[in-house]
Amino acid sequence: MNCWHCQRTAVATCRFCGRAVCENHVTTRPFILELLERTEPVRALVVDDAVFCGACHPRPNPVNLPELG
């Protein structure tokens, strides 16, 4: 697999979109693994340094999917 940015050999894939990145273009950002909704306040299990490609734009808020209901 090649890097999305420079076509060098990739070392990881973005946790958010799946794009491959090399060691020069890999960055990190927090990723929510699970929400604990039965707690007050709602809490989350988070990975602080999930691989991020820097090209995608994860949405900051949840998206409604009424067709799955």
PyMOL CGO cylinders between C-alpha atoms (Angstrom):
from pymol import cmd
from pymol.cgo import CYLINDER

trace = [
    CYLINDER, 0.00, 0.00, 0.00, 1.21, 3.52, -0.75, 0.3, 1, 1, 1, 1, 1, 1,
    CYLINDER, 1.21, 3.52, -0.75, 0.82, 6.77, 1.17, 0.3, 1, 1, 1, 1, 1, 1,
    CYLINDER, 0.82, 6.77, 1.17, -2.21, 8.88, 0.23, 0.3, 1, 1, 1, 1, 1, 1,
    CYLINDER, -2.21, 8.88, 0.23, -0.03, 12.03, 0.19, 0.3, 1, 1, 1, 1, 1, 1,
    CYLINDER, -0.03, 12.03, 0.19, 3.30, 11.07, -1.40, 0.3, 1, 1, 1, 1, 1, 1,
    CYLINDER, 3.30, 11.07, -1.40, 3.03, 7.48, -2.75, 0.3, 1, 1, 1, 1, 1, 1,
    CYLINDER, 3.03, 7.48, -2.75, 5.82, 6.18, -0.46, 0.3, 1, 1, 1, 1, 1, 1,
    CYLINDER, 5.82, 6.18, -0.46, 5.32, 2.85, 1.31, 0.3, 1, 1, 1, 1, 1, 1,
    CYLINDER, 5.32, 2.85, 1.31, 2.62, 3.21, 3.96, 0.3, 1, 1, 1, 1, 1, 1,
    CYLINDER, 2.62, 3.21, 3.96, 3.11, 2.16, 7.59, 0.3, 1, 1, 1, 1, 1, 1,
    CYLINDER, 3.11, 2.16, 7.59, -0.42, 2.74, 8.92, 0.3, 1, 1, 1, 1, 1, 1,
    CYLINDER, -0.42, 2.74, 8.92, -4.03, 3.39, 7.95, 0.3, 1, 1, 1, 1, 1, 1,
    CYLINDER, -4.03, 3.39, 7.95, -6.23, 6.20, 9.16, 0.3, 1, 1, 1, 1, 1, 1,
    CYLINDER, -6.23, 6.20, 9.16, -8.67, 5.10, 11.89, 0.3, 1, 1, 1, 1, 1, 1,
    CYLINDER, -8.67, 5.10, 11.89, -11.26, 7.53, 10.56, 0.3, 1, 1, 1, 1, 1, 1,
    CYLINDER, -11.26, 7.53, 10.56, -11.28, 6.91, 6.79, 0.3, 1, 1, 1, 1, 1, 1,
    CYLINDER, -11.28, 6.91, 6.79, -8.87, 4.04, 6.03, 0.3, 1, 1, 1, 1, 1, 1,
    CYLINDER, -8.87, 4.04, 6.03, -6.38, 5.98, 3.91, 0.3, 1, 1, 1, 1, 1, 1,
    CYLINDER, -6.38, 5.98, 3.91, -2.81, 4.69, 4.06, 0.3, 1, 1, 1, 1, 1, 1,
    CYLINDER, -2.81, 4.69, 4.06, -0.02, 7.00, 5.32, 0.3, 1, 1, 1, 1, 1, 1,
    CYLINDER, -0.02, 7.00, 5.32, 3.77, 6.81, 5.51, 0.3, 1, 1, 1, 1, 1, 1,
    CYLINDER, 3.77, 6.81, 5.51, 5.83, 7.68, 8.59, 0.3, 1, 1, 1, 1, 1, 1,
    CYLINDER, 5.83, 7.68, 8.59, 6.25, 11.29, 7.37, 0.3, 1, 1, 1, 1, 1, 1,
    CYLINDER, 6.25, 11.29, 7.37, 2.53, 11.97, 7.05, 0.3, 1, 1, 1, 1, 1, 1,
    CYLINDER, 2.53, 11.97, 7.05, 1.08, 10.07, 10.00, 0.3, 1, 1, 1, 1, 1, 1,
    CYLINDER, 1.08, 10.07, 10.00, -0.52, 12.21, 12.70, 0.3, 1, 1, 1, 1, 1, 1,
    CYLINDER, -0.52, 12.21, 12.70, -2.78, 11.35, 15.61, 0.3, 1, 1, 1, 1, 1, 1,
    CYLINDER, -2.78, 11.35, 15.61, -6.02, 12.54, 17.16, 0.3, 1, 1, 1, 1, 1, 1,
    CYLINDER, -6.02, 12.54, 17.16, -8.43, 11.20, 19.79, 0.3, 1, 1, 1, 1, 1, 1,
    CYLINDER, -8.43, 11.20, 19.79, -10.89, 8.48, 18.75, 0.3, 1, 1, 1, 1, 1, 1,
    CYLINDER, -10.89, 8.48, 18.75, -14.02, 7.53, 20.71, 0.3, 1, 1, 1, 1, 1, 1,
    CYLINDER, -14.02, 7.53, 20.71, -14.25, 3.75, 21.12, 0.3, 1, 1, 1, 1, 1, 1,
    CYLINDER, -14.25, 3.75, 21.12, -17.45, 3.59, 23.11, 0.3, 1, 1, 1, 1, 1, 1,
    CYLINDER, -17.45, 3.59, 23.11, -19.97, 5.83, 24.85, 0.3, 1, 1, 1, 1, 1, 1,
    CYLINDER, -19.97, 5.83, 24.85, -21.12, 4.93, 28.35, 0.3, 1, 1, 1, 1, 1, 1,
    CYLINDER, -21.12, 4.93, 28.35, -24.63, 6.37, 28.18, 0.3, 1, 1, 1, 1, 1, 1,
    CYLINDER, -24.63, 6.37, 28.18, -25.94, 4.91, 31.42, 0.3, 1, 1, 1, 1, 1, 1,
    CYLINDER, -25.94, 4.91, 31.42, -23.62, 7.09, 33.48, 0.3, 1, 1, 1, 1, 1, 1,
    CYLINDER, -23.62, 7.09, 33.48, -24.33, 10.65, 34.56, 0.3, 1, 1, 1, 1, 1, 1,
    CYLINDER, -24.33, 10.65, 34.56, -22.75, 12.58, 32.88, 0.3, 1, 1, 1, 1, 1, 1,
    CYLINDER, -22.75, 12.58, 32.88, -22.28, 10.49, 29.71, 0.3, 1, 1, 1, 1, 1, 1,
    CYLINDER, -22.28, 10.49, 29.71, -18.70, 9.27, 29.56, 0.3, 1, 1, 1, 1, 1, 1,
    CYLINDER, -18.70, 9.27, 29.56, -16.59, 7.85, 26.73, 0.3, 1, 1, 1, 1, 1, 1,
    CYLINDER, -16.59, 7.85, 26.73, -13.77, 5.35, 26.29, 0.3, 1, 1, 1, 1, 1, 1,
    CYLINDER, -13.77, 5.35, 26.29, -11.22, 7.24, 24.16, 0.3, 1, 1, 1, 1, 1, 1,
    CYLINDER, -11.22, 7.24, 24.16, -7.92, 6.36, 22.45, 0.3, 1, 1, 1, 1, 1, 1,
    CYLINDER, -7.92, 6.36, 22.45, -5.77, 9.51, 22.61, 0.3, 1, 1, 1, 1, 1, 1,
    CYLINDER, -5.77, 9.51, 22.61, -3.39, 8.80, 19.73, 0.3, 1, 1, 1, 1, 1, 1,
    CYLINDER, -3.39, 8.80, 19.73, -5.33, 7.03, 16.97, 0.3, 1, 1, 1, 1, 1, 1,
    CYLINDER, -5.33, 7.03, 16.97, -3.70, 7.22, 13.52, 0.3, 1, 1, 1, 1, 1, 1,
    CYLINDER, -3.70, 7.22, 13.52, -5.05, 10.14, 11.48, 0.3, 1, 1, 1, 1, 1, 1,
    CYLINDER, -5.05, 10.14, 11.48, -4.20, 10.81, 7.81, 0.3, 1, 1, 1, 1, 1, 1,
    CYLINDER, -4.20, 10.81, 7.81, -4.71, 14.58, 7.95, 0.3, 1, 1, 1, 1, 1, 1,
    CYLINDER, -4.71, 14.58, 7.95, -6.73, 14.50, 4.71, 0.3, 1, 1, 1, 1, 1, 1,
    CYLINDER, -6.73, 14.50, 4.71, -10.16, 13.43, 5.96, 0.3, 1, 1, 1, 1, 1, 1,
    CYLINDER, -10.16, 13.43, 5.96, -12.49, 15.54, 8.06, 0.3, 1, 1, 1, 1, 1, 1,
    CYLINDER, -12.49, 15.54, 8.06, -14.30, 13.47, 10.70, 0.3, 1, 1, 1, 1, 1, 1,
    CYLINDER, -14.30, 13.47, 10.70, -17.57, 15.16, 11.65, 0.3, 1, 1, 1, 1, 1, 1,
    CYLINDER, -17.57, 15.16, 11.65, -17.61, 16.65, 15.15, 0.3, 1, 1, 1, 1, 1, 1,
    CYLINDER, -17.61, 16.65, 15.15, -21.24, 15.64, 15.81, 0.3, 1, 1, 1, 1, 1, 1,
    CYLINDER, -21.24, 15.64, 15.81, -23.17, 12.41, 15.29, 0.3, 1, 1, 1, 1, 1, 1,
    CYLINDER, -23.17, 12.41, 15.29, -25.11, 11.96, 12.06, 0.3, 1, 1, 1, 1, 1, 1,
    CYLINDER, -25.11, 11.96, 12.06, -28.76, 10.84, 12.11, 0.3, 1, 1, 1, 1, 1, 1,
    CYLINDER, -28.76, 10.84, 12.11, -29.47, 7.65, 10.12, 0.3, 1, 1, 1, 1, 1, 1,
    CYLINDER, -29.47, 7.65, 10.12, -33.27, 7.32, 10.11, 0.3, 1, 1, 1, 1, 1, 1,
    CYLINDER, -33.27, 7.32, 10.11, -33.22, 4.70, 7.33, 0.3, 1, 1, 1, 1, 1, 1,
    CYLINDER, -33.22, 4.70, 7.33, -31.58, 2.22, 9.73, 0.3, 1, 1, 1, 1, 1, 1,
    CYLINDER, -31.58, 2.22, 9.73, -34.32, 2.57, 12.36, 0.3, 1, 1, 1, 1, 1, 1,
]
cmd.load_cgo(trace, "trace")
